[in-house]
Every structure is written in C-alpha cells, then in structure tokens.
Amino acid sequence: MPSRWLRRRWDEDRGDEFAAWGGSTWFFATDEAGVVEVQLEVYDGGQVLIYDASHSADQYGGLADQPIDVADMTPFVITEDEFSQQLASLKPLNRS
C-alpha cells in the first residue's frame, strides 16, 4: 500500500514521437522504500497516462522500474488526497 505521494514537474518534452505533447507533471505513489506503485503522467497537451501493477507498460511508456530516492523527493511530497483527486479527475489515454 502506498505510503508516500509525490508531484514533479518536467518542462522538457519526451524527446520521442510524442514530444509534441509538451512538458508534463508526474504524480507518484510509492512505498516507504521509494518503489513506485502508481504513476500518473499529465502532459501539457492534455494527454494523461497511468501505470500500476495491473498495467505496467504500453506503447507510450511504463511504470518506473527503479525506486525513487525519497530523500531527494522531499520538496515534492503531496498529500494522499491531492494524489487521489488527480487520479479520479483525469481520463487516461492508455486505459479503456
């Protein structure tokens, strides 16, 4: 069960065939060790991707396969409620 929720902004594009989506804001739900359990990507162009154990990869990308250094992410901690609101309010492109 996630115990840490994070939000991080990236102003660079993806650098791939989806670069036109623009920058993005990423939301992560991790365990205490920084293992990503849920990953939400919200792009400036309106595209939304969600990854978790039940859908870990697709043609757009995938769930982080390395733990996040939680000490480095301290400035990006958000509440579980904020994470849950984002998750509930967005329609992901990579889920039916």
PLY file of the C-alpha trace (Angstrom):
ply
format ascii 1.0
element vertex 96
property float x
property float y
property float z
element edge 95
property int vertex1
property int vertex2
end_header
0.00 0.00 0.00
1.43 3.41 -0.94
2.75 5.48 1.90
4.23 8.46 0.06
2.78 10.67 -2.68
4.84 12.95 -4.90
4.36 15.51 -7.68
7.16 16.58 -10.00
7.12 18.94 -12.98
9.22 18.39 -16.11
9.33 21.26 -18.61
11.21 19.27 -21.24
9.32 17.27 -23.84
9.65 13.49 -24.04
12.19 13.58 -26.88
10.34 10.85 -28.79
7.47 10.61 -31.28
5.18 12.05 -28.59
7.34 15.15 -28.00
4.53 17.40 -29.27
2.64 16.62 -26.04
4.97 19.12 -24.38
6.10 19.24 -20.76
4.45 17.22 -18.04
3.59 16.87 -14.40
4.17 13.44 -12.90
2.48 12.06 -9.80
3.86 9.04 -7.95
2.52 6.83 -5.16
5.43 4.93 -3.60
6.08 2.62 -0.71
8.48 3.61 2.10
11.47 2.36 0.07
10.55 4.58 -2.91
9.24 1.76 -5.11
6.67 3.31 -7.45
3.27 1.65 -7.16
1.19 4.12 -9.20
2.48 6.64 -11.74
0.32 9.35 -13.32
1.69 11.50 -16.16
-0.23 14.65 -17.19
1.08 16.34 -20.34
0.61 19.98 -21.32
-1.18 18.84 -24.49
-3.89 17.18 -22.38
-2.71 13.59 -22.64
-2.81 11.50 -19.47
-1.07 8.17 -18.82
-1.44 5.94 -15.77
0.71 2.94 -14.84
0.49 0.48 -11.98
0.96 -3.26 -11.37
-2.08 -4.14 -13.50
-0.88 -2.02 -16.46
2.87 -1.57 -16.19
3.80 -0.75 -19.80
2.40 0.05 -23.24
3.38 1.84 -26.45
3.67 5.18 -24.60
5.97 4.12 -21.77
5.77 2.34 -18.47
5.90 2.25 -14.72
9.21 3.32 -13.17
11.37 0.22 -12.74
13.77 1.77 -10.22
12.94 3.14 -6.77
12.79 6.90 -6.33
15.33 8.32 -3.87
12.81 9.55 -1.32
15.34 11.88 0.32
15.73 13.76 -2.99
11.98 13.98 -3.43
11.16 15.66 -0.10
10.36 19.03 -1.76
7.81 17.27 -3.99
5.71 15.49 -1.34
1.95 15.97 -1.64
-0.98 14.55 0.33
-2.75 11.31 -0.46
-5.92 13.36 -1.03
-4.24 15.52 -3.68
-2.94 12.43 -5.45
-6.35 10.73 -5.28
-8.13 13.82 -6.64
-5.83 13.89 -9.66
-6.28 10.18 -10.24
-10.09 10.41 -10.06
-10.45 13.54 -12.19
-8.44 12.53 -15.26
-9.21 10.18 -18.16
-6.07 8.27 -19.16
-5.25 7.76 -22.83
-3.73 4.34 -22.13
-6.71 2.73 -20.34
-10.06 1.69 -21.75
0 1
1 2
2 3
3 4
4 5
5 6
6 7
7 8
8 9
9 10
10 11
11 12
12 13
13 14
14 15
15 16
16 17
17 18
18 19
19 20
20 21
21 22
22 23
23 24
24 25
25 26
26 27
27 28
28 29
29 30
30 31
31 32
32 33
33 34
34 35
35 36
36 37
37 38
38 39
39 40
40 41
41 42
42 43
43 44
44 45
45 46
46 47
47 48
48 49
49 50
50 51
51 52
52 53
53 54
54 55
55 56
56 57
57 58
58 59
59 60
60 61
61 62
62 63
63 64
64 65
65 66
66 67
67 68
68 69
69 70
70 71
71 72
72 73
73 74
74 75
75 76
76 77
77 78
78 79
79 80
80 81
81 82
82 83
83 84
84 85
85 86
86 87
87 88
88 89
89 90
90 91
91 92
92 93
93 94
94 95
